[in-house]
Structure formats: C-alpha cells, structure tokens
Amino acid sequence: MGDRSKIRAMELTDLERILELEKENFATPWHKEHFEYELEENPFSKLFVVELDKKIIAYYGIWVTFEECQITTIAVDEEYKGKGYGNKMMEHLIHVAKEEFCERISLEVRVSNERAQNLYRKYGFETISTRRGYYEDNHEDAYVMMKGI
Ligand SMILES: CC(C)(COP(=O)(O)OP(=O)(O)OC[C@H]1O[C@@H](n2cnc3c(N)ncnc32)[C@H](O)[C@@H]1OP(=O)(O)O)[C@@H](O)C(=O)NCCC(=O)NCCS
C-alpha cells in the first residue's frame, strides 16, 4: 500500500491538535499565541502539517530569512514515529528551501536527541558548533547543525 499522507500548509484551525502534539514532544512547548504569531504575523515563517486520512500526524516549521532556512520545529505523533514521516518532511523541507533560493539550512538540536540528529545527518547536516546551556528547562547544550544546498 502506498503512502496516503499529504503535506499542506498549517492553518489556525489545526492548532488544537498541534498543541496536543507539541506538548507530547517538547519539554518547553510553544503556546497557542506563539503559533498564531508564526501563522499570522511573522513574514519569515512557514509551517506545514502531515495529514493522514484527515488526521494530523506530524508537522514542521521553518523561517526563511533570505539565504538562510532555519528549522524552528519538527515533530511526529508518538504512534507514527519511525514510519518514515520524518524523512517525508525533510524531503519536503529541502524542496521548499530550494524553491525559496536558500543557500543553507540550519537548526539547533539537543545533544541527547540522537534520533533527530540521525535524521539530520542522513540528509547531509553537519554539526558546526555547540551552544552551551541553550535549553531553558535543563540547561542542556544544543548542537547547531547545517547543510548547504
Ligand atoms: C525526530 C523525529 C521528527 C523523526 O521522525 P520519524 O518519523 O520518527 O523519523 P523516520 O521514521 O522518518 O526516520 C528518519 C530517520 O531518523 C532516524 N531515526 C528515526 N527513528 C530513530 C530511532 N528510533 N533511533 C535512531 N534514529 C532514528 C533514522 O536516521 C531514520 O532514517 P531511516 O528512515 O533511514 O532509518 C521524531 O522522532 C520526533 O518527533 N521526535 C520528537 C520531537 C523532536 O525531537 N524533534 C526534533 C527537534 S530538533
């Protein structure tokens, strides 16, 4: 059976579900107001959702600031992790970054988050620096990873 999921732009009406996924996935989740700002006001922000049979199972966000594309968030519903939706979003994201004429894609990731780092390395991201104590909740370090395109 083929992949029935599709990727589309996030909308305000998705936020109830997105906030659920956000809380499941992140120690310091974004609030509703933050998503509203990203969707309605931040001209650099793009957010997408993966929908499977009308259910949102994953989402990601980027900021496109001229030559740079920054990944702001990416998460998959617990039940659907490890099934290729991270790959699907990364391929979509790289395509969008190319369409926007970005020269590179960057992100921050917890040093303990090997699963996400594996995903990023698979698509050619390399660690370029470490931000000491970057995360507010436990003062964990972040790796800054980057990929040229
Ligand atoms: C990181 C995340 C987005 C990956 O999504 P996913 O749908 O589970 O990933 P996929 O099934 O598409 O796998 C993609 C790659 O990720 C890596 N990966 C996935 N699951 C993994 C695991 N359990 N252990 C190690 N690496 C793993 C592999 O490199 C994999 O490549 P493969 O398909 O060739 O095996 C997802 O696990 C998630 O939502 N994590 C919580 C939120 C988070 O940490 N976001 C990143 C913040 S920087």
The ligand as an SDF file (V2000), in Angstrom:
LIG
                    3D

 48 50  0  0  0  0  0  0  0  0999 V2000
   12.9580   13.2430   15.1530 C   0  0  0  0  0  0  0  0  0  0  0  0
   11.6100   12.8530   14.5040 C   0  0  0  0  0  0  0  0  0  0  0  0
   10.9850   14.0950   13.8710 C   0  0  0  0  0  0  0  0  0  0  0  0
   11.9050   11.8120   13.4120 C   0  0  0  0  0  0  0  0  0  0  0  0
   10.6890   11.4680   12.7790 O   0  0  0  0  0  0  0  0  0  0  0  0
   10.3060    9.9430   12.4250 P   0  0  0  0  0  0  0  0  0  0  0  0
    9.0660    9.9690   11.6030 O   0  0  0  0  0  0  0  0  0  0  0  0
   10.2830    9.1600   13.6820 O   0  0  0  0  0  0  0  0  0  0  0  0
   11.5490    9.5290   11.5160 O   0  0  0  0  0  0  0  0  0  0  0  0
   11.5680    8.4960   10.3080 P   0  0  0  0  0  0  0  0  0  0  0  0
   10.7990    7.2640   10.6360 O   0  0  0  0  0  0  0  0  0  0  0  0
   11.2020    9.2040    9.0490 O   0  0  0  0  0  0  0  0  0  0  0  0
   13.1290    8.1610   10.2640 O   0  0  0  0  0  0  0  0  0  0  0  0
   14.0070    9.0730    9.6600 C   0  0  0  0  0  0  0  0  0  0  0  0
   15.4260    8.8740   10.1510 C   0  0  0  0  0  0  0  0  0  0  0  0
   15.5000    9.2860   11.5240 O   0  0  0  0  0  0  0  0  0  0  0  0
   16.4020    8.4330   12.2240 C   0  0  0  0  0  0  0  0  0  0  0  0
   15.6330    7.6820   13.2360 N   0  0  0  0  0  0  0  0  0  0  0  0
   14.2860    7.5010   13.2800 C   0  0  0  0  0  0  0  0  0  0  0  0
   13.9530    6.7750   14.3690 N   0  0  0  0  0  0  0  0  0  0  0  0
   15.0970    6.5120   15.0230 C   0  0  0  0  0  0  0  0  0  0  0  0
   15.4200    5.8210   16.2240 C   0  0  0  0  0  0  0  0  0  0  0  0
   14.4660    5.2350   16.9680 N   0  0  0  0  0  0  0  0  0  0  0  0
   16.7180    5.7670   16.6050 N   0  0  0  0  0  0  0  0  0  0  0  0
   17.6880    6.3470   15.8780 C   0  0  0  0  0  0  0  0  0  0  0  0
   17.4530    7.0170   14.7170 N   0  0  0  0  0  0  0  0  0  0  0  0
   16.1830    7.1010   14.3020 C   0  0  0  0  0  0  0  0  0  0  0  0
   16.9880    7.4930   11.2110 C   0  0  0  0  0  0  0  0  0  0  0  0
   18.1430    8.1130   10.6680 O   0  0  0  0  0  0  0  0  0  0  0  0
   15.8970    7.4440   10.1670 C   0  0  0  0  0  0  0  0  0  0  0  0
   16.4050    7.0920    8.9070 O   0  0  0  0  0  0  0  0  0  0  0  0
   15.8830    5.7220    8.1600 P   0  0  0  0  0  0  0  0  0  0  0  0
   14.4920    6.0000    7.7570 O   0  0  0  0  0  0  0  0  0  0  0  0
   16.7970    5.5740    7.0020 O   0  0  0  0  0  0  0  0  0  0  0  0
   16.0010    4.6470    9.1940 O   0  0  0  0  0  0  0  0  0  0  0  0
   10.6470   12.2280   15.5440 C   0  0  0  0  0  0  0  0  0  0  0  0
   11.2580   11.1420   16.1510 O   0  0  0  0  0  0  0  0  0  0  0  0
   10.1210   13.1720   16.6140 C   0  0  0  0  0  0  0  0  0  0  0  0
    9.0240   13.7250   16.5020 O   0  0  0  0  0  0  0  0  0  0  0  0
   10.8720   13.3370   17.7290 N   0  0  0  0  0  0  0  0  0  0  0  0
   10.3980   14.1920   18.8500 C   0  0  0  0  0  0  0  0  0  0  0  0
   10.4950   15.6450   18.5170 C   0  0  0  0  0  0  0  0  0  0  0  0
   11.9200   16.0520   18.2110 C   0  0  0  0  0  0  0  0  0  0  0  0
   12.8580   15.6440   18.8660 O   0  0  0  0  0  0  0  0  0  0  0  0
   12.0860   16.9000   17.1710 N   0  0  0  0  0  0  0  0  0  0  0  0
   13.3800   17.4020   16.7550 C   0  0  0  0  0  0  0  0  0  0  0  0
   13.7170   18.6430   17.4890 C   0  0  0  0  0  0  0  0  0  0  0  0
   15.3280   19.2840   16.9980 S   0  0  0  0  0  0  0  0  0  0  0  0
  1  2  1  0
  2  3  1  0
  2  4  1  0
  2 36  1  0
  4  5  1  0
  5  6  1  0
  6  7  2  0
  6  8  1  0
  6  9  1  0
  9 10  1  0
 10 11  2  0
 10 12  1  0
 10 13  1  0
 13 14  1  0
 14 15  1  0
 15 16  1  0
 15 30  1  0
 16 17  1  0
 17 18  1  0
 17 28  1  0
 18 19  1  0
 18 27  1  0
 19 20  2  0
 20 21  1  0
 21 22  1  0
 21 27  2  0
 22 23  1  0
 22 24  2  0
 24 25  1  0
 25 26  2  0
 26 27  1  0
 28 29  1  0
 28 30  1  0
 30 31  1  0
 31 32  1  0
 32 33  2  0
 32 34  1  0
 32 35  1  0
 36 37  1  0
 36 38  1  0
 38 39  2  0
 38 40  1  0
 40 41  1  0
 41 42  1  0
 42 43  1  0
 43 44  2  0
 43 45  1  0
 45 46  1  0
 46 47  1  0
 47 48  1  0
M  END
$$$$
